[in-house]
Amino acid sequence: MSLVSRRGLKMLSKAPNDPLVVVIGSTGTGKSKLAVDLATRFNGEVINSDAMQMYKGLPIITNKIPEHERSGIKHHLLDFIGLEEAPWTVTQFVRESSRIIDDIRSRGKLPIVVGGTHYYTHALLFPDATLTDDAADEQPAVHTTTNCEEDFPILSGPTEQIFQKLQEVDPQMASRWHPRDRRKIQRSLEIWLRTGRKASEVYAEQEKRRLVDRDDVGPDQIGAHEAGTGLRFRTLLLWLEADDAVLKQRLNDRVDVMLKSGLVDEAFTLSKLEKELSRQGIPVNKSMGIWVSIGYKELQPWVDNHPTQELELAQTAATLTEAIESVKAGTRRYAKRQNRYIRVRLANALQEAKQFDMLFALDCSELKKWDIEVSEPAQRLVQSFLNDDELPDHRSLSTMAGKLLTAADQSNTKSNRVAKTCDICEKTMLTDKEWHLHLGSRGHKKIVAATRKREVRPSENAPEVPREDT
C-alpha cells in the first residue's frame, strides 16, 4: 500500500462518523443510477449537485433522473427553482447542501452527493477552495456583453488585445493561460482592472491562507473539518468513466432519444417563457442559468425561425438536423470539460490534501455489465469505507482505472503550469507534459523536417526550432 493510503488509514482510526459518498463523472456515465443503487443498499439519500437539474420542469433538457428510476429514494436540491432564476452560487450550494448532509446524518442515513457541476462538489469538499477560475472550466461558452465589459471596454476587445494587456500588467498570470483562452484571460485582467492588484498576487495570498488554515486544524476538529486534510468530511469519491469512442456514441444516441421524447417541445416552452418575461419587463440574462443549457441554446435559433410547432417535417428537417448536430457536439464538448475538471482541478486538490487514494475510477463502458463492473464494485468500496476496512489500491480496480488515475496523478499542478509556444508549429502548450508530448509528436517532427529541407542556409530571422531533447 502507498504511503498516502497508510496515512489515510491512520487518520481513519475509527469507523467514520461523518461519512460522505460522492459520485462524479461526465454526462452520460450513469452517475444518478449509481447513486440510487448505493442509496438503496446503504439506507442513503441523494443530494443533487447539477446546477441545471435544480430548475423546475424541463426533464429532457436538464436530463433529470425520471421519478420511476429513483426507486423511492429521496432526492434533495432537485427540480425546485424557477426557470427565471439565476443559477445557485457556490456559496448557496455549499450552505444548503451542508445543512442537508447534517439532516440526513441526524436520521441515521448516508448522504450521497451526485452531479456534474463539479465546482459545486469541489467547494463542498474543500472549504478553502479557490474557485474563481475553476468554475469557468465547466460553463458553456456564451458570447455576450456583460457588465464587466461595459465597465471596462478593453474586456470586449479581441482576445489578442486582452492577452497583450494581461502580459503587460501581470505576466505571471498570463503565462498560465493559453493565448486563446478568452474567459480566463478576461477574468484575470478584470481582477487587475477592478482592484488594481495582480490576479497572481491575489491567488498567491489565498493559497498562503489556505495552507496556514490547514496547518491550524487540530484533532479536536475532526468531523467538521477533517484533521490534516483540508476536507470538510471524510469522503469516498467514485468517478465514472467510459471509453472515449463508447461515450461519444452514447451521448449521440442519448440526444436522439431526447429528440424523440420531446426535446423540441421543451425548447418551444422555454422560448415562450423567455418572450413572456421580456413582455413583462423582467430582464433575461441569456449568459447564465437555464438559458445556456445544452439543448436549448443550440435549438433556440431554429425555434425562433419556426414560431409554430405544427409544421411539415419536410419543411424543417434539414435545419432541425443541423441544430440537433449542434446539440450533440455541445454535449460532447461539455463531457470533455467535466472530465478535465476532475483530472486537473479535483485530482490536484485531493493530492494536496493527501486524499488522492480516496478517488476510485469505475469503468462504465459496457452498460450490459453495469452490475459486475460498476454497481457491485462501488458497493464493496462503500461497505469497506463505512466499516473502516482497508481499501484496495485505487489503480487496481480495472485497466482503465490504472491508466486514468496514473495520468491524473502525473498531471501538472497550478504552480508549475506555464504556457510554452512552439513557434514553428504555432501551437501553445500549458504544461511540461503537453510540451514534451508535442515535441515527440509525429506532426511536430514532420514540420521540423520539412522546414529544415527548405532552409538552404540558416536565417537569422527564422524562428528557433525547439529541440526534441529539451
C-alpha positions in Angstrom: 0.0 0.0 0.0 1.2 3.5 -0.8 2.3 6.0 1.9 -0.8 8.1 1.2 -3.0 5.0 1.8 -1.3 4.3 5.1 -1.7 7.9 6.2 -5.4 7.8 5.2 -6.0 4.6 7.2 -4.2 6.1 10.2 -6.4 9.1 10.2 -9.5 6.9 10.0 -8.6 5.1 13.2 -12.3 4.5 13.8 -15.2 4.0 11.6 -16.2 7.4 10.1 -19.0 9.1 12.0 -19.4 11.7 9.3 -19.0 9.8 6.0 -19.9 11.3 2.7 -20.0 9.4 -0.7 -19.6 11.5 -3.8 -20.4 10.2 -7.3 -18.7 12.2 -10.1 -18.1 11.9 -13.9 -19.1 13.3 -17.2 -22.7 13.5 -18.5 -23.9 10.1 -19.9 -21.9 7.9 -17.5 -24.8 6.8 -15.2 -24.0 8.8 -12.1 -27.6 9.1 -11.0 -28.2 5.3 -11.4 -25.2 4.5 -9.3 -26.3 7.0 -6.6 -29.7 5.2 -6.4 -28.0 1.8 -6.3 -25.9 2.9 -3.3 -28.7 4.7 -1.5 -30.9 1.6 -1.8 -28.1 -0.6 -0.4 -26.9 1.7 2.4 -30.0 3.5 3.5 -29.0 6.7 1.9 -30.4 9.9 0.4 -29.2 11.7 -2.7 -28.1 15.3 -2.9 -28.1 16.7 -6.5 -25.1 18.8 -7.4 -26.0 19.6 -11.0 -26.9 23.2 -11.5 -29.3 22.7 -14.4 -31.2 19.9 -12.6 -32.1 22.3 -9.9 -34.6 24.0 -12.3 -38.2 23.1 -12.2 -39.6 21.1 -15.1 -37.8 20.5 -18.5 -36.8 17.0 -17.5 -35.4 16.3 -21.0 -33.2 19.3 -21.5 -31.9 19.0 -17.9 -31.5 15.2 -18.0 -33.1 14.6 -14.6 -33.4 11.1 -13.4 -37.1 10.1 -14.0 -39.2 9.5 -10.9 -39.7 5.8 -11.7 -36.0 5.3 -11.7 -35.4 6.8 -8.3 -36.7 3.7 -6.5 -38.4 5.8 -3.9 -35.0 7.3 -2.8 -35.3 10.9 -1.5 -33.5 13.4 -3.8 -32.6 16.8 -2.5 -31.9 20.0 -4.4 -33.6 18.6 -7.5 -36.4 20.3 -9.6 -37.1 23.2 -7.3 -36.0 26.6 -8.5 -37.9 28.8 -11.1 -36.7 28.9 -14.6 -36.4 32.7 -14.5 -34.0 32.5 -11.5 -30.2 32.7 -11.7 -28.3 29.5 -11.0 -27.2 29.0 -7.5 -23.9 30.4 -6.5 -21.2 28.1 -5.0 -21.9 29.7 -1.6 -25.6 28.9 -1.8 -24.9 25.4 -2.8 -22.4 24.7 0.0 -24.5 26.3 2.7 -27.7 24.4 1.8 -26.1 21.0 0.9 -24.1 21.1 4.2 -27.4 21.6 6.1 -29.0 18.7 4.2 -26.0 16.5 4.9 -26.3 17.2 8.6 -30.0 16.5 8.5 -29.6 13.2 6.6 -27.0 12.0 9.2 -29.2 13.0 12.1 -31.7 10.5 10.8 -29.1 7.7 10.6 -28.8 7.8 6.9 -25.9 8.1 4.4 -25.6 11.3 2.3 -24.7 10.7 -1.3 -23.8 13.7 -3.5 -24.1 13.2 -7.2 -24.0 15.6 -10.2 -22.0 17.1 -13.0 -21.4 20.6 -11.7 -18.0 19.6 -10.3 -17.0 23.0 -9.0 -20.1 22.7 -6.6 -18.7 19.4 -5.4 -15.1 20.9 -5.1 -16.3 23.8 -3.0 -18.4 21.4 -0.8 -15.4 19.2 -0.1 -12.8 21.9 0.3 -13.9 24.8 2.5 -10.8 26.9 1.4 -11.1 26.1 -2.3 -10.2 28.9 -4.7 -12.8 28.6 -7.5 -12.6 31.9 -9.2 -11.2 30.5 -12.5 -12.2 26.8 -11.9 -15.9 27.5 -12.4 -15.4 28.7 -15.9 -13.9 25.4 -16.9 -17.3 23.7 -16.9 -19.5 26.5 -18.2 -20.8 26.6 -21.7 -19.2 29.2 -23.8 -21.6 32.2 -24.3 -20.8 35.3 -26.3 -22.5 38.2 -24.7 -21.8 41.7 -23.4 -21.5 41.6 -19.6 -21.4 44.4 -17.0 -17.7 43.8 -16.8 -17.3 44.6 -20.4 -19.4 47.7 -20.1 -17.3 48.9 -17.1 -14.0 48.1 -18.9 -14.4 48.2 -22.7 -11.0 46.5 -23.2 -12.6 43.3 -22.0 -14.9 43.3 -25.1 -11.9 43.7 -27.4 -10.1 41.0 -29.4 -8.6 38.2 -27.3 -5.2 39.0 -28.6 -5.5 42.6 -27.3 -6.8 41.5 -23.9 -4.0 38.9 -23.6 -1.4 41.5 -24.5 -2.6 43.8 -21.8 -2.6 40.9 -19.2 1.0 40.1 -20.2 1.9 43.8 -19.6 0.3 44.1 -16.1 0.5 40.5 -14.8 3.0 38.4 -16.9 3.0 35.6 -14.3 -0.8 35.1 -14.6 -0.6 35.4 -18.4 1.9 32.6 -18.6 -0.6 30.2 -17.1 -3.2 30.7 -19.8 -3.4 29.7 -23.4 -3.4 32.8 -25.6 -6.8 32.0 -26.9 -8.4 31.1 -23.6 -10.6 34.2 -23.6 -12.6 33.6 -20.5 -9.7 33.1 -18.2 -7.7 35.9 -19.7 -10.7 38.2 -19.3 -11.2 37.2 -15.7 -7.5 37.7 -14.7 -7.4 41.1 -16.3 -10.7 42.0 -14.7 -9.3 41.4 -11.3 -6.5 43.9 -12.0 -8.9 46.5 -13.5 -11.3 46.3 -10.6 -8.8 46.0 -7.7 -5.6 47.4 -9.0 -3.9 44.2 -7.9 -2.4 41.4 -9.9 -4.5 38.3 -10.0 -1.4 36.2 -9.4 -0.8 38.1 -6.1 -4.5 37.6 -5.1 -4.3 33.9 -5.7 -0.9 33.5 -4.0 -2.4 35.2 -0.9 -5.4 32.9 -1.0 -3.2 29.8 -1.3 -1.0 31.0 1.6 -4.0 31.5 3.8 -5.3 28.1 2.8 -2.1 26.4 3.9 -2.0 28.2 7.2 -5.6 27.4 7.9 -5.0 23.7 7.1 -2.0 23.5 9.4 -4.1 25.1 12.2 -6.7 22.4 12.1 -6.4 20.2 15.2 -7.6 16.7 16.1 -10.4 18.1 18.1 -12.0 19.4 14.9 -12.4 16.0 13.3 -15.9 15.8 11.9 -16.4 19.4 11.0 -13.1 19.7 9.1 -11.0 16.5 8.7 -7.8 16.9 10.5 -4.7 17.5 8.3 -6.6 17.1 5.0 -8.4 20.3 4.4 -11.6 18.4 3.7 -14.9 19.1 5.3 -15.9 15.5 5.5 -14.4 12.0 5.4 -15.2 11.4 1.7 -15.1 8.5 -0.7 -15.2 9.6 -4.3 -16.5 7.4 -7.1 -15.5 8.5 -10.6 -17.5 7.0 -13.5 -15.7 7.0 -16.8 -16.1 5.3 -20.2 -14.0 4.7 -23.3 -13.9 7.9 -25.4 -15.5 6.3 -28.5 -18.1 4.5 -26.5 -19.1 7.7 -24.6 -19.2 9.7 -27.8 -21.7 7.2 -29.4 -23.7 7.0 -26.1 -24.0 10.8 -26.0 -25.1 11.0 -29.6 -27.6 8.2 -29.1 -28.9 10.0 -26.0 -29.6 13.2 -27.9 -31.6 11.1 -30.4 -33.7 9.7 -27.6 -34.2 13.2 -26.2 -35.4 14.3 -29.6 -38.0 11.5 -29.7 -39.0 12.2 -26.1 -39.9 15.9 -26.6 -36.7 17.9 -26.7 -38.1 20.3 -29.3 -41.3 20.8 -27.3 -39.3 21.8 -24.2 -37.3 24.2 -26.4 -40.5 25.9 -27.5 -41.7 26.0 -23.9 -38.5 27.8 -22.8 -38.6 30.2 -25.8 -42.2 31.2 -24.9 -41.2 31.8 -21.3 -38.3 34.0 -22.5 -40.7 36.1 -24.6 -43.2 36.3 -21.8 -40.6 37.5 -19.3 -39.4 40.1 -21.8 -43.0 41.4 -22.3 -43.3 41.7 -18.5 -40.2 43.8 -18.4 -38.3 41.1 -16.5 -34.7 41.0 -17.7 -33.4 37.7 -19.1 -29.7 37.2 -18.7 -29.0 34.7 -21.5 -25.4 34.2 -20.5 -26.4 32.1 -17.5 -28.8 29.7 -15.9 -31.3 27.6 -17.8 -30.8 29.8 -20.9 -27.3 28.3 -21.5 -28.5 24.7 -21.0 -27.2 22.4 -23.7 -30.2 21.6 -25.9 -31.9 25.0 -25.7 -29.2 27.4 -26.8 -28.5 25.3 -29.9 -32.2 24.9 -30.8 -33.2 28.4 -30.0 -32.3 29.9 -33.4 -34.3 27.1 -35.1 -37.2 27.6 -32.7 -37.2 31.4 -33.4 -37.5 30.7 -37.1 -40.4 28.3 -36.6 -42.9 30.1 -34.4 -45.4 27.3 -34.6 -44.9 23.6 -33.9 -47.5 22.5 -36.5 -45.1 22.4 -39.4 -44.5 19.7 -42.0 -41.4 17.7 -41.2 -40.2 18.1 -44.8 -40.1 21.8 -44.4 -37.9 21.8 -41.3 -35.9 18.6 -41.4 -32.7 20.0 -42.8 -32.4 22.9 -40.5 -33.5 20.9 -37.5 -30.9 18.2 -38.2 -28.2 20.9 -38.2 -29.4 22.2 -34.8 -29.5 18.6 -33.4 -25.9 18.0 -34.6 -25.0 21.2 -32.6 -26.7 19.7 -29.5 -24.6 16.6 -29.9 -21.4 18.5 -30.4 -22.1 20.7 -27.4 -22.8 17.7 -25.3 -19.6 16.0 -26.2 -17.6 19.2 -25.5 -19.3 19.5 -22.1 -18.4 15.9 -21.2 -14.7 16.7 -22.0 -14.8 19.8 -19.8 -16.3 17.8 -17.0 -13.6 15.2 -17.2 -10.8 17.7 -17.5 -12.1 19.4 -14.3 -11.9 16.1 -12.4 -8.4 15.1 -13.9 -6.8 18.5 -13.2 -8.7 20.6 -10.6 -10.2 18.0 -8.3 -7.4 15.4 -8.6 -4.8 18.1 -7.7 -6.8 19.3 -4.7 -7.1 15.7 -3.5 -3.3 15.2 -4.0 -2.6 18.3 -1.9 -4.9 17.0 0.8 -3.2 13.6 0.7 -6.6 12.1 -0.2 -6.0 11.1 -3.8 -6.2 7.4 -2.9 -9.9 8.0 -1.9 -10.7 8.7 -5.6 -11.8 5.5 -7.3 -12.5 5.2 -11.0 -15.1 2.8 -12.3 -15.3 1.7 -15.9 -18.8 2.1 -17.2 -18.0 1.5 -20.9 -20.2 -1.7 -21.1 -23.7 -0.9 -19.7 -24.7 -4.6 -20.1 -22.1 -5.3 -17.4 -23.2 -2.5 -15.1 -23.8 -4.7 -12.1 -20.4 -6.5 -12.1 -18.2 -3.7 -13.3 -19.8 -0.6 -11.7 -22.5 -1.2 -9.1 -21.1 -4.2 -7.2 -17.5 -2.8 -7.0 -18.9 0.5 -5.9 -20.9 -1.2 -3.2 -17.9 -3.1 -1.9 -15.9 0.1 -1.7 -18.6 1.9 0.2 -19.0 -1.0 2.6 -15.3 -1.1 3.3 -15.3 2.7 3.7 -18.1 2.6 6.2 -16.5 -0.2 8.1 -13.1 1.4 8.1 -11.7 -1.6 6.4 -8.6 -1.3 4.3 -9.5 -0.1 0.8 -7.8 -1.5 -2.3 -5.2 0.4 -4.3 -7.5 2.6 -6.4 -5.5 1.9 -9.5 -6.2 -1.9 -9.3 -9.9 -1.9 -10.0 -9.5 -2.1 -13.7 -7.2 -1.3 -16.6 -9.0 1.9 -17.2 -8.7 2.9 -13.5 -5.0 2.3 -13.6 -4.4 4.4 -16.7 -6.8 7.2 -15.7 -5.5 7.7 -12.1 -1.9 7.4 -13.1 -2.4 10.1 -15.7 -4.3 12.3 -13.2 -1.5 11.7 -10.6 1.1 12.9 -13.1 -0.7 15.9 -14.3 0.9 19.3 -13.5 -0.4 21.4 -10.7 -1.2 25.2 -11.0 2.2 26.1 -9.5 4.2 24.7 -12.4 1.7 25.5 -15.2 3.5 27.7 -17.7 2.4 28.1 -21.3 5.0 27.4 -24.0 4.6 28.2 -27.7 6.2 26.2 -30.5 6.9 28.9 -33.0 7.4 26.5 -35.9 4.0 24.8 -35.4 2.3 27.8 -34.0 0.9 25.8 -31.1 0.8 26.6 -27.4 1.0 24.0 -24.6 0.1 24.7 -21.0 2.2 22.1 -19.1 5.6 20.5 -19.4 3.9 17.2 -20.1 2.0 18.6 -23.1 5.2 20.3 -24.3 7.2 17.1 -24.3 4.4 15.2 -25.9 4.2 17.8 -28.6 7.9 17.7 -29.3 7.8 14.0 -29.7 4.7 14.0 -31.9 4.7 12.9 -35.5 3.2 16.2 -36.6 5.9 18.3 -35.0 8.7 16.1 -36.4 7.3 16.3 -39.9 7.1 20.1 -39.8 10.6 20.3 -38.4 11.9 18.0 -41.2 10.1 20.0 -43.9 11.4 23.3 -42.5 15.0 22.1 -42.5 14.7 20.8 -46.0 13.5 24.2 -47.2 16.4 26.0 -45.4 19.2 26.4 -47.8 21.1 28.2 -45.1 20.1 29.2 -41.6 18.4 32.6 -41.5 19.0 35.0 -38.7 15.3 35.8 -38.6 14.0 32.2 -38.8 12.0 31.0 -35.7 14.0 28.8 -33.4 13.0 25.2 -33.8 12.5 23.5 -30.4 14.9 20.6 -29.9 13.3 17.3 -29.3 15.6 16.6 -26.3 14.7 19.7 -24.3 
